Amino acid sequence: MTQERITVEATAPAPVEVVWHAYTSPDQITQWNFASDDWHCPTASVDLQEGGKFTSRMEAKDGSMGFDFEGVYTKIVPKERIEYAFGDRNAVVEFIPLGDATSLKVSFDPENQFPIEQQRSGWEAILNNFCKHVARR
């Protein structure tokens, strides 16, 4: 049985050009790509083209656990949309310009290991962390 996609949304307080750069630049990704303050993202790489790969290392700051999040870009529409595959799952990130702000909508296929609400809250926390990062710039 295939479950429905999970969607999380947030509004970043910056124009789409700034938001796109912060979302797709490895030096920026390491500053926001974690769900809570006791985690961090020490490394990230991005080959932003269809067929290009990306990786992000997420680790607990105390070193107790960590994992690599990686995938392949399947569609890139600059400043509008990123689609990617990670494992046997897919995700879509939409960038919707709102003048001086940008709405982000991330939809992804859930996995079977963790409850849907836990997955949603984790991705929501990362997206909210992204928006806080953009606001500080």
C-alpha positions in Angstrom: 0.0 0.0 0.0 1.5 3.3 -1.0 1.0 6.1 1.5 0.3 9.7 0.4 3.1 12.2 0.3 3.8 14.3 3.3 3.9 18.1 2.7 5.4 20.8 4.9 5.3 24.5 4.2 7.0 27.6 5.5 7.6 31.2 4.4 11.2 32.5 4.3 11.5 36.3 4.8 13.6 37.0 1.7 13.2 37.2 -2.1 13.3 34.0 -4.1 16.9 34.6 -5.3 18.2 34.7 -1.8 16.1 31.7 -0.7 17.2 29.6 -3.7 20.9 30.4 -3.0 20.6 29.5 0.7 18.8 26.3 -0.2 21.2 25.1 -2.8 24.7 26.3 -1.6 26.7 23.8 0.5 28.2 26.6 2.6 24.7 27.6 3.5 23.2 24.1 3.9 25.6 23.3 6.7 24.2 26.3 8.6 20.6 25.2 8.6 20.1 21.6 7.7 19.2 20.0 11.1 16.1 19.7 13.1 17.3 20.8 16.5 20.1 22.8 18.2 21.7 19.6 19.5 22.4 18.5 15.9 24.5 20.0 13.1 25.4 19.4 9.5 29.2 19.4 9.3 29.4 18.7 5.5 27.2 19.1 2.4 27.8 18.8 -1.3 25.6 19.9 -4.2 25.8 19.1 -8.0 22.8 21.2 -8.9 21.8 19.7 -12.3 19.5 16.9 -13.4 21.4 13.7 -12.6 23.6 15.5 -10.2 24.1 14.2 -6.7 23.8 15.9 -3.3 24.8 14.8 0.2 24.4 16.2 3.7 25.9 14.7 6.8 23.7 15.2 9.9 25.1 14.4 13.3 24.2 14.8 16.9 26.7 17.4 18.4 27.6 14.9 21.1 28.7 12.4 18.4 26.2 9.8 19.6 24.6 9.3 16.2 24.5 10.6 12.6 23.5 9.8 9.1 24.1 10.8 5.5 21.1 12.2 3.6 21.9 11.8 -0.1 20.1 11.6 -3.4 20.0 12.6 -7.1 18.4 15.6 -8.6 15.7 14.5 -11.2 14.4 17.9 -12.2 15.7 21.5 -11.7 13.7 24.6 -12.6 15.9 27.5 -11.3 14.3 29.5 -8.5 11.0 27.5 -8.9 11.3 23.8 -8.3 13.7 21.0 -7.3 12.8 17.4 -7.6 15.0 14.6 -6.3 15.2 10.9 -5.6 16.6 9.6 -2.3 16.7 5.8 -2.0 13.4 4.6 -3.4 11.6 7.8 -2.4 11.1 11.1 -4.1 10.7 14.7 -3.0 9.7 18.0 -4.5 10.7 21.5 -3.3 8.6 24.4 -4.6 9.8 28.1 -4.3 6.8 30.5 -4.6 7.8 34.2 -4.8 5.8 36.5 -2.5 7.7 39.8 -3.2 10.0 40.2 -0.3 9.3 36.7 1.0 9.3 33.2 -0.5 6.9 30.4 0.3 8.6 27.0 0.4 6.6 23.8 0.0 8.3 20.4 0.4 6.5 17.2 -0.4 8.1 13.8 0.1 7.3 10.1 0.1 7.2 8.8 3.7 9.2 5.9 4.8 8.0 3.0 6.8 10.3 3.0 9.8 9.0 6.1 11.6 5.5 7.4 12.2 4.1 9.9 9.7 3.8 12.6 12.3 7.4 12.2 13.4 8.6 12.4 9.8 6.4 15.5 9.3 7.7 17.3 12.4 11.3 16.5 11.6 11.1 17.9 8.1 9.0 20.9 9.4 11.7 21.6 12.0 14.4 21.6 9.3 12.3 23.9 7.1 11.7 26.3 10.0 15.4 26.3 10.8 16.0 27.2 7.2 13.7 30.2 7.4 15.4 31.4 10.6 18.7 31.1 8.8 17.5 33.2 5.9 16.1 35.8 8.4 19.5 36.2 10.0 21.2 37.0 6.6 
